């Protein structure tokens, strides 16, 4: 199995971050303020898929030795915080 590249992890983390923001600031207000439920279902599914994909990439990067444990934990924790992936993006670009 090929090692997941840091660039691929960074791209998935940023995409997951965008989906999280869309879920929080567009889909959820539409659900609770306008009683429109479909965006939460669609964006929530996409966000969940991207989150699981990110966790899988981090896991495989760890077991293949492509990433240090501390960096993987930092990326994982940042994915739980709104705007987190964007705040650590510069650290991921540095390698």
C-alpha positions as CSV (number, residue, x, y, z in Angstrom):
1,X,0.0,0.0,0.0
2,X,1.3,3.4,-0.9
3,X,2.0,6.0,1.8
4,X,-0.6,8.8,1.8
5,X,1.2,12.0,0.9
6,X,1.1,15.1,3.1
7,X,-0.3,17.1,0.2
8,X,-3.2,14.6,-0.1
9,X,-3.9,14.8,3.6
10,X,-3.7,18.6,3.5
11,X,-6.2,18.7,0.6
12,X,-8.7,16.4,2.3
13,X,-8.3,18.4,5.6
14,X,-9.1,21.6,3.8
15,X,-12.0,20.1,2.0
16,X,-13.3,18.6,5.2
17,X,-12.9,22.1,6.8
18,X,-15.0,23.7,4.1
19,X,-17.7,21.1,4.4
20,X,-17.8,21.6,8.2
21,X,-18.2,25.4,7.7
22,X,-21.0,24.8,5.1
23,X,-22.7,22.5,7.6
24,X,-22.5,24.9,10.5
25,X,-23.2,28.2,8.8
26,X,-25.4,27.4,5.9
27,X,-27.1,24.0,6.3
28,X,-27.9,24.2,10.0
29,X,-29.4,27.7,9.9
30,X,-31.5,26.6,6.9
31,X,-32.8,23.6,8.9
32,X,-33.6,25.5,12.1
33,X,-34.6,28.9,10.8
34,X,-36.3,28.0,7.5
35,X,-37.3,24.4,8.1
36,X,-35.3,23.2,5.1
37,X,-33.8,19.8,5.9
38,X,-32.2,18.6,2.7
39,X,-29.0,20.7,2.9
40,X,-28.2,19.1,6.3
41,X,-28.7,15.7,4.9
42,X,-26.5,16.3,1.8
43,X,-23.8,18.4,3.3
44,X,-23.8,16.3,6.5
45,X,-23.2,13.1,4.5
46,X,-20.4,14.7,2.5
47,X,-18.8,16.1,5.7
48,X,-19.0,12.7,7.4
49,X,-17.4,11.0,4.4
50,X,-14.6,13.5,4.3
51,X,-14.0,13.2,8.0
52,X,-13.8,9.4,7.9
53,X,-11.5,9.7,4.8
54,X,-9.2,12.1,6.7
55,X,-9.1,9.8,9.7
56,X,-8.2,6.9,7.5
57,X,-5.5,8.8,5.7
58,X,-4.0,9.9,9.1
59,X,-4.1,6.3,10.4
60,X,-2.4,5.0,7.3
61,X,0.2,7.8,7.4
62,X,0.9,6.8,11.0
63,X,1.3,3.1,10.5
64,X,3.4,3.6,7.3
65,X,5.7,6.0,9.2
66,X,5.0,8.9,6.8
67,X,3.8,11.1,9.7
68,X,4.7,11.7,13.3
69,X,2.1,11.0,15.9
70,X,2.0,14.6,17.2
71,X,1.3,16.0,13.8
72,X,-1.5,13.4,13.2
73,X,-3.1,14.4,16.5
74,X,-2.8,18.1,15.6
75,X,-4.5,17.5,12.3
76,X,-7.2,15.4,13.9
77,X,-8.0,17.9,16.7
78,X,-8.0,20.8,14.2
79,X,-10.6,18.9,12.1
80,X,-13.0,19.1,15.2
81,X,-12.7,22.9,15.5
82,X,-14.4,25.3,13.0
83,X,-11.6,27.0,10.9
84,X,-9.1,24.6,12.5
85,X,-7.8,23.1,9.2
86,X,-7.2,26.6,7.8
87,X,-5.3,27.6,10.9
88,X,-2.8,24.7,10.6
89,X,-2.6,24.7,6.8
90,X,0.7,26.7,6.9
91,X,2.2,24.0,9.1
92,X,1.2,21.3,6.7
93,X,2.7,23.2,3.8
94,X,6.0,23.3,5.6
95,X,6.1,19.6,5.6
